[in-house]
Amino acid sequence: MKKKLIVLFLCFSIYHLFSQQTEKTILFLLPFELDEMKQASNTPFENENDINMYPSFKMMGFWEGAKMAIDRYDNPNVKLNIIVRDISYDEEKLKETLTRLSNTKIDLIIGPLYAKLFTIAAEYARQRKIPIVNPFSTRSDFLDSNAYVYKLIPAPQKQPEILYNLLIQYDKNANIILWTNGSDDSITVNYYKNYFSKIKRPFHTVKLSQGIPGLNTKLNKNANNIILAFYENNARIISNLQTLSLKSDTNITIIAPESWLQYQNIDFLFFESLHLHFFSNFYINRQDEKTELFKMDYIEQYQSPPTLERFSYQGYDITRYFIELMVQNFDSSKVKFEPLSFDFDFVRVNGNGYENTKSRLISFRNYELIEIQPLPQNAPLNND
C-alpha cells in the first residue's frame, strides 16, 4: 500500500510539473544558404579565412551559439519550441514560409538578417504582435511605427556622448581634433560636431587633404590631443600613423574606425604608441571565466573554437538574452543573464521599437584589446 502511495505521489508530481509548463515558440530566420553549403563542402579549406568566404559557414557559427543557449537554458516551467528556416535573399520564400506558419503561435522571431527581408518579417510580426530581433543592421527605420522590433546595433549618433562620458569628461583640457576625409556631408562627423557644440566643448577640424602639416597646426604639446579619425584610406593610415608615432614630445590618443584593425600591413606598434581607441559592437573579454567556460564547452561540442567573425558568441548572447526576456514578458529589468560579447540597454524610440544604446569603447593597450569602463562618480578630473 505504501509503495502504491509513493508511485501515485510521483505520478501526480510529474503531471503537476508538466501541467504548469508554459510553452514558448521561437522562430529563427537565418541565411544558411544550403545550396552554397553543398558547394563549399566540396572545397578544400586551408585556413579559417577561407571558410569565412562562405556566408553559410559563418552563419553556422551563429546557429551553433544559439543551440548552446537553448541547451543551457534550464527552466522546468518553460518548454521551448524551436522553429528554424533557411532564409537569405529570396522574398517569395520568406513570404511563403510566414504564410505556412500563420496558424502557429510564435512568441519571438530572430532574423532575417538582410534588410529587405527583415522589413517584410517585421510587418508580419507587427500585425501579429510578435517581438522580432534585428541582430546586425545599423538602420533605424525598422523601428518606425513598429513597437515590436528590437534593434541590437546602436545608432552611431550615440557614440559622441559615450566617448565623452568614458574618456573626454575626465580631461577638461583635452584638445579635440576631428580628422576628416573632407566630405562636408559625412553624417558621422556631423554627429560629433553637433554634440560638442551642444555641450560647448571646443574642437578643431582638419581635412585629410591638408596632410600632417595641417594637423600639426592644431596639435597642442601641453595637452592630451584626442584625434578622431574619420577616414579609411589604407595607404594614408600607414603613412600618417608612422609620422605621428615619431612625435615623442606630443601626447596623442587616436579614436579610429574599427576597420583599421583589419589592415594586416599596419604595425601594431603604431596603435600602441598612439593609444588607439575604437568603437565596437562586439567585444570578448578573454580573461573572463564565463567566456573561457563557454569556449571550452563550444570546442567540446563542435570541435572548433567560437569566434566573433563566425558570430558564435553573438548567436549565443542574442538567443540566451531574448529567451529570458521573452519568459519575463519582455521586462528587461528581470533579465539576469549577462552577455559575453554584447552589452544591452534597450530604450524605446519615440514610442516605437526598441534600440540598444550600448556601444563598447575599446583601447589598444599593451598589445591587448581592453574595454574602457566608466570611472567611479567621484573620480577626479584632470584640470591641469
C-alpha positions as CSV (number, residue, x, y, z in Angstrom):
1,M,0.0,0.0,0.0
2,K,2.8,2.4,0.9
3,K,4.6,1.7,-2.3
4,K,1.4,2.4,-4.3
5,L,1.0,5.8,-2.5
6,I,4.6,6.7,-3.4
7,V,4.0,5.8,-7.0
8,L,0.8,7.8,-7.1
9,F,2.6,10.8,-5.5
10,L,5.4,10.7,-8.0
11,C,2.9,10.4,-10.9
12,F,0.9,13.4,-9.5
13,S,4.1,15.4,-9.1
14,I,5.2,14.8,-12.7
15,Y,1.7,15.6,-14.0
16,H,1.6,18.7,-11.9
17,L,5.0,19.8,-13.2
18,F,4.2,19.4,-16.9
19,S,0.7,20.9,-16.4
20,Q,2.3,24.0,-15.1
21,Q,4.7,24.3,-18.0
22,T,4.4,27.3,-20.3
23,E,5.2,26.7,-24.0
24,K,7.2,29.4,-25.9
25,T,8.0,29.2,-29.6
26,I,10.9,30.9,-31.2
27,L,11.3,31.3,-35.0
28,F,14.8,31.6,-36.4
29,L,15.1,33.0,-39.9
30,L,18.8,32.6,-40.8
31,P,20.7,32.6,-44.1
32,F,22.2,29.1,-44.1
33,E,22.2,29.2,-47.9
34,L,22.2,25.4,-48.0
35,D,22.9,25.3,-51.8
36,E,26.1,27.2,-51.3
37,M,27.0,25.0,-48.3
38,K,26.8,21.9,-50.6
39,Q,29.2,23.6,-53.0
40,A,31.5,24.7,-50.2
41,S,31.6,21.2,-48.6
42,N,33.5,20.0,-51.7
43,T,36.0,22.8,-51.4
44,P,39.4,22.2,-49.6
45,F,40.0,24.8,-47.0
46,E,43.5,25.8,-46.0
47,N,42.5,28.0,-43.0
48,E,39.6,29.7,-41.2
49,N,39.8,32.8,-43.5
50,D,38.9,30.5,-46.5
51,I,35.9,29.2,-44.6
52,N,34.7,32.7,-43.8
53,M,34.5,33.4,-47.5
54,Y,31.3,31.4,-47.5
55,P,28.5,33.3,-45.6
56,S,26.7,29.9,-44.9
57,F,29.6,28.7,-42.8
58,K,29.8,32.0,-41.0
59,M,26.2,31.8,-40.1
60,M,26.5,28.2,-38.9
61,G,28.6,29.7,-36.1
62,F,25.6,31.9,-35.1
63,W,23.4,28.9,-35.1
64,E,25.9,26.8,-33.1
65,G,26.0,29.5,-30.4
66,A,22.2,29.8,-30.5
67,K,21.9,26.0,-29.9
68,M,24.2,26.2,-26.9
69,A,22.0,28.9,-25.5
70,I,18.9,26.8,-26.0
71,D,20.6,23.8,-24.4
72,R,21.9,25.8,-21.4
73,Y,18.5,27.4,-20.6
74,D,17.2,25.5,-17.7
75,N,13.7,26.4,-16.5
76,P,11.3,23.5,-15.6
77,N,8.4,25.8,-16.0
78,V,9.1,26.6,-19.6
79,K,9.1,24.4,-22.7
80,L,10.9,25.9,-25.7
81,N,9.7,25.0,-29.2
82,I,12.3,26.0,-31.8
83,I,11.5,26.5,-35.5
84,V,14.4,27.2,-37.9
85,R,14.1,28.2,-41.5
86,D,16.8,28.9,-44.1
87,I,16.1,32.4,-45.3
88,S,18.6,34.5,-47.2
89,Y,17.7,36.8,-50.1
90,D,14.5,35.2,-51.5
91,E,11.5,37.4,-50.7
92,E,9.0,34.9,-52.1
93,K,10.5,32.1,-50.0
94,L,10.2,34.2,-46.9
95,K,6.6,35.2,-47.6
96,E,5.7,31.5,-48.3
97,T,7.4,30.5,-45.0
98,L,5.5,33.1,-43.0
99,T,2.2,32.1,-44.6
100,R,2.7,28.5,-43.7
101,L,3.3,29.5,-40.1
102,S,0.4,31.8,-39.9
103,N,-1.6,29.4,-37.7
104,T,1.4,28.7,-35.4
105,K,1.6,30.7,-32.2
106,I,5.0,32.3,-32.2
107,D,6.4,34.2,-29.3
108,L,9.7,35.5,-30.7
109,I,11.3,35.9,-34.1
110,I,15.1,36.2,-34.6
111,G,16.0,37.5,-38.1
112,P,16.0,37.7,-41.0
113,L,19.5,39.2,-41.3
114,Y,19.1,41.1,-44.6
115,A,17.4,44.4,-44.5
116,K,14.9,44.0,-47.4
117,L,13.6,40.7,-45.9
118,F,13.6,42.0,-42.4
119,T,11.2,44.7,-43.4
120,I,8.7,42.0,-44.6
121,A,9.1,39.9,-41.5
122,A,8.8,43.0,-39.2
123,E,5.5,43.9,-40.7
124,Y,4.3,40.3,-40.3
125,A,5.4,40.5,-36.6
126,R,3.7,43.9,-36.1
127,Q,0.4,42.6,-37.4
128,R,0.6,39.6,-35.0
129,K,2.2,41.5,-32.1
130,I,5.3,39.2,-32.1
131,P,8.6,40.7,-30.8
132,I,11.2,40.4,-33.5
133,V,15.0,40.8,-33.2
134,N,17.2,42.6,-35.8
135,P,20.7,41.3,-34.9
136,F,23.2,43.2,-37.1
137,S,21.7,46.1,-39.0
138,T,22.5,49.8,-38.2
139,R,19.4,51.0,-39.9
140,S,16.9,52.7,-37.5
141,D,13.9,53.0,-39.9
142,F,12.9,49.4,-38.9
143,L,11.7,50.9,-35.6
144,D,9.3,53.4,-37.1
145,S,5.7,52.6,-36.4
146,N,6.6,49.2,-35.1
147,A,6.6,48.7,-31.4
148,Y,7.7,45.0,-31.7
149,V,11.2,45.5,-33.2
150,Y,14.4,45.1,-31.2
151,K,17.4,46.6,-32.9
152,L,20.7,45.4,-31.4
153,I,23.3,47.6,-33.1
154,P,23.3,51.1,-31.5
155,A,22.9,54.1,-33.8
156,P,26.2,55.9,-34.4
157,Q,24.8,59.2,-33.1
158,K,25.1,57.7,-29.6
159,Q,28.9,57.5,-29.9
160,P,29.9,61.1,-29.2
161,E,28.1,61.0,-25.8
162,I,29.6,57.6,-25.0
163,L,33.1,58.9,-25.9
164,Y,32.6,62.0,-23.7
165,N,31.3,60.0,-20.7
166,L,34.1,57.4,-20.9
167,L,37.1,59.5,-21.9
168,I,36.8,63.2,-22.5
169,Q,34.9,64.4,-19.4
170,Y,37.8,63.4,-17.2
171,D,40.3,65.6,-19.1
172,K,39.0,69.1,-19.0
173,N,41.9,70.4,-21.1
174,A,41.9,67.7,-23.8
175,N,42.5,69.1,-27.2
176,I,39.8,67.6,-29.5
177,I,40.5,67.3,-33.3
178,L,38.2,65.9,-35.9
179,W,40.4,64.5,-38.7
180,T,38.0,64.1,-41.7
181,N,38.3,63.0,-45.3
182,G,36.9,66.4,-46.3
183,S,33.4,65.3,-47.0
184,D,31.0,68.0,-45.8
185,D,28.1,65.6,-45.8
186,S,29.6,63.0,-43.5
187,I,26.8,62.1,-41.2
188,T,29.1,60.6,-38.5
189,V,31.3,63.7,-38.5
190,N,28.2,65.9,-38.0
191,Y,27.1,63.9,-35.1
192,Y,30.3,64.8,-33.3
193,K,30.2,68.4,-34.4
194,N,26.7,68.8,-33.2
195,Y,27.3,67.1,-29.9
196,F,30.4,69.0,-29.0
197,S,28.7,72.3,-30.0
198,K,25.7,71.4,-27.8
199,I,27.8,70.8,-24.7
200,K,30.0,73.8,-25.6
201,R,33.2,71.7,-25.8
202,P,35.8,73.4,-28.2
203,F,37.1,71.3,-31.1
204,H,39.2,71.6,-34.3
205,T,38.5,70.2,-37.7
206,V,41.3,69.2,-40.1
207,K,40.8,67.7,-43.5
208,L,42.8,64.8,-44.6
209,S,43.9,66.7,-47.8
210,Q,45.7,69.2,-45.5
211,G,48.1,66.4,-44.6
212,I,50.2,66.2,-41.4
213,P,51.3,69.9,-41.7
214,G,47.6,70.8,-41.4
215,L,47.2,68.5,-38.4
216,N,50.4,70.0,-36.8
217,T,48.8,73.4,-36.6
218,K,46.1,72.1,-34.3
219,L,48.2,69.9,-32.0
220,N,48.9,71.1,-28.5
221,K,52.1,69.9,-26.8
222,N,50.7,70.9,-23.4
223,A,47.5,68.8,-23.6
224,N,46.3,65.3,-24.4
225,N,45.4,65.5,-28.1
226,I,42.3,63.4,-28.8
227,I,42.2,62.9,-32.6
228,L,39.0,61.4,-34.0
229,A,39.9,60.0,-37.4
230,F,37.1,59.5,-39.9
231,Y,38.8,58.0,-42.9
232,E,39.7,54.5,-44.1
233,N,42.4,55.0,-46.8
234,N,44.9,52.2,-46.1
235,A,48.0,54.0,-47.5
236,R,47.2,57.3,-45.8
237,I,46.6,55.5,-42.5
238,I,50.0,53.8,-42.5
239,S,51.9,57.0,-43.5
240,N,50.1,59.2,-41.0
241,L,50.5,56.7,-38.1
242,Q,54.2,56.4,-38.8
243,T,54.7,60.1,-38.8
244,L,52.6,60.8,-35.7
245,S,54.3,58.0,-33.7
246,L,57.6,59.9,-34.1
247,K,56.2,62.9,-32.1
248,S,57.6,61.8,-28.7
249,D,57.0,65.3,-27.3
250,T,53.2,65.3,-28.0
251,N,50.6,63.2,-26.2
252,I,48.2,61.7,-28.7
253,T,45.1,59.5,-28.4
254,I,43.6,58.4,-31.7
255,I,39.9,57.3,-32.0
256,A,39.6,55.4,-35.3
257,P,37.2,53.2,-37.2
258,E,37.3,49.6,-36.1
259,S,38.2,48.7,-39.7
260,W,41.7,50.0,-39.1
261,L,42.5,46.8,-37.2
262,Q,41.6,44.7,-40.3
263,Y,44.6,46.0,-42.3
264,Q,47.2,43.4,-41.9
265,N,50.1,45.6,-43.1
266,I,49.8,48.1,-40.2
267,D,52.4,47.7,-37.5
268,F,50.6,47.3,-34.1
269,L,53.4,49.4,-32.6
270,F,51.7,52.4,-34.1
271,F,48.5,51.6,-32.3
272,E,50.3,51.1,-29.1
273,S,52.3,54.3,-29.2
274,L,49.3,56.4,-30.3
275,H,46.9,54.9,-27.7
276,L,44.4,53.7,-30.3
277,H,40.7,53.5,-29.3
278,F,37.8,52.4,-31.4
279,F,34.1,51.7,-31.0
280,S,32.9,48.1,-31.4
281,N,29.5,46.5,-31.1
282,F,31.0,43.2,-30.0
283,Y,33.8,42.5,-27.6
284,I,35.1,39.4,-25.8
285,N,37.0,39.7,-22.5
286,R,39.2,36.6,-22.8
287,Q,40.2,36.8,-19.2
288,D,36.6,36.4,-18.1
289,E,35.8,33.0,-16.5
290,K,32.4,32.6,-18.1
291,T,33.8,33.3,-21.5
292,E,36.5,30.7,-21.0
293,L,33.9,28.1,-19.9
294,F,31.8,28.9,-22.9
295,K,34.8,28.5,-25.2
296,M,35.7,25.1,-23.7
297,D,32.1,23.8,-24.0
298,Y,31.9,25.1,-27.5
299,I,35.1,23.3,-28.6
300,E,33.9,20.1,-26.9
301,Q,30.6,20.2,-28.8
302,Y,31.7,21.4,-32.2
303,Q,35.5,20.6,-32.3
304,S,36.3,24.2,-33.3
305,P,36.7,27.4,-31.2
306,P,33.9,30.1,-31.1
307,T,34.8,33.4,-32.9
308,L,33.2,36.8,-33.3
309,E,33.9,36.5,-37.0
310,R,31.6,33.5,-37.3
311,F,29.1,35.1,-34.9
312,S,29.4,32.2,-32.4
313,Y,29.3,34.4,-29.4
314,Q,26.6,36.7,-30.8
315,G,24.3,33.8,-31.6
316,Y,24.7,32.6,-28.0
317,D,24.2,36.0,-26.5
318,I,21.2,37.0,-28.6
319,T,19.4,33.7,-28.1
320,R,20.0,33.4,-24.4
321,Y,19.2,37.0,-23.6
322,F,15.9,37.0,-25.6
323,I,14.8,33.7,-24.2
324,E,15.0,35.2,-20.7
325,L,13.4,38.5,-21.9
326,M,10.6,36.5,-23.5
327,V,10.0,34.4,-20.4
328,Q,9.9,37.6,-18.3
329,N,7.2,39.1,-20.5
330,F,9.8,41.4,-22.1
331,D,10.6,43.2,-18.8
332,S,14.4,43.8,-19.2
333,S,14.8,44.7,-15.5
334,K,14.1,41.0,-14.7
335,V,16.7,39.6,-17.0
336,K,19.7,38.2,-15.1
337,F,21.8,36.9,-18.0
338,E,25.0,38.9,-18.8
339,P,26.0,38.6,-22.4
340,L,29.6,37.6,-23.3
341,S,30.0,39.8,-26.4
342,F,27.2,42.3,-26.4
343,D,26.2,45.0,-23.9
344,F,22.4,45.5,-23.9
345,D,20.4,48.5,-22.7
346,F,17.3,48.9,-24.7
347,V,15.2,52.1,-24.9
348,R,12.0,52.7,-26.7
349,V,12.5,55.2,-29.6
350,N,9.7,57.8,-29.9
351,G,7.1,55.3,-28.7
352,N,8.0,52.8,-31.4
353,G,10.5,49.9,-31.4
354,Y,13.5,49.3,-29.0
355,E,17.1,50.2,-29.7
356,N,20.2,49.1,-27.9
357,T,22.2,52.1,-26.7
358,K,25.3,50.4,-25.6
359,S,28.4,50.5,-27.8
360,R,31.8,49.4,-26.5
361,L,34.8,51.7,-26.5
362,I,37.9,49.5,-26.8
363,S,41.5,50.5,-26.1
364,F,44.6,49.0,-27.7
365,R,46.8,48.7,-24.6
366,N,49.9,46.6,-24.0
367,Y,49.1,44.9,-27.3
368,E,45.7,43.7,-26.0
369,L,42.2,44.9,-26.5
370,I,40.7,46.3,-23.3
371,E,37.2,47.7,-22.9
372,I,37.0,51.2,-21.3
373,Q,34.9,51.1,-18.2
374,P,33.2,54.1,-16.6
375,L,35.1,55.6,-13.7
376,P,33.5,56.0,-10.3
377,Q,31.3,59.0,-10.0
378,N,33.7,60.7,-7.6
379,A,36.7,60.2,-10.0
380,P,38.9,63.3,-10.1
381,L,39.0,65.5,-13.2
382,N,42.3,66.3,-15.0
383,N,42.3,70.1,-14.8
384,D,46.0,70.7,-15.3
